């Protein structure tokens, strides 16, 4: 395909309570149509509570380029994009918010590296030089840059704006990726997954007219926390060994403190060996939950029941070792809590090795 050939761009627009801006957004998008660029506009209504769906139906009657999809239950932006991507038929697929913060004319620029064969994915950056943006929201900007930096550390991509709405993909690329996140966690998830596929990613400077929360902005601090979780969840299984060890140090520290707290409470309620075993088991369950949420890939090699059985076996072996070590240290004259604290860290390295290579073995990210 040459640059002058006509291509079709599918533009997926998630819609949730956007009655004030939806019609204007669609009309702006339609203005980028030209002889060499056909459009397929996919409006995905995420169970809006206002008149968004009725407005979308009116637009679909007026413009043949529009395809309507609707969720009967509100699920979130990521779910709306997943639905829209599945229904796309164009050569390329773009994401467009309905809130007028992004100028659709920029999509033409973002298409160029794709049409020329240079890129598989193109992101529009609000922070590259060349684009104009509304000078507001300092802390929101700082949080975006912090999340982008952390994402870059894991993915080894040098992006300036991981959280940007404007992402354009080859259709076969985005339809081959399973989107798991239902809300705004889509952004760090998709960046992690395109990095894992070793796709060719480009950035292009874009303009930006950000809304305030009073004007209808929907992203809050909870979504920032969720984005942070997604960065770890989708990247950590493929991170370099030192980074994984650092993350497990955090997980192991929390589990060790929980172990110690449980033991401190139980040691006066039951025999020493029972208190040791119970606190170790409870801490092991916390460790497992944190591992599959923040570090390792759940069901990486084994199905769920086998994975849990293996984990319980490792916990049982570690628990017996913990009882033996702690009892031995107490026999040397150390107090129960100090003895427990010291032996908790002794088992740290063994636990990490067992989890990484036996319970949650993950294939390395492909390198080409």
Secondary structure, 3 states (H helix, E strand, C coil): CCCCCCEEEEEEEEECCCCCCHHHHHHHHHCCCECCEEEEEEEEECCCCCCHHHHHHHHHHHCCCEEEEECCCCCCHHHHHHHHHHHCCCCEEEECCCCCCCCCCHHHHHHHHHHCCCCCEEEEECCCCCCCECCCCHHHHHHHHHHHHHHHHHHCCCCCCCCCCCEEEEHHHHHCCCCCCCCCCHHHHHHHHHHHCCCCEEEEECCECCCCCCCCCCCCHHHHHHHHHHHHHHHHHHCCHHHHHHHHHHHHHHHHHHHHHHHHHHCCCCCHHHHHHHHHHHHHHHHHHHHHHHHCCCCCCCCHHHHHHHHHHHHHHHHHHHHHHHHHHHHCCCCHHHHHHHHHHHCHHHHHHHHHHHHCCCCCCCCC
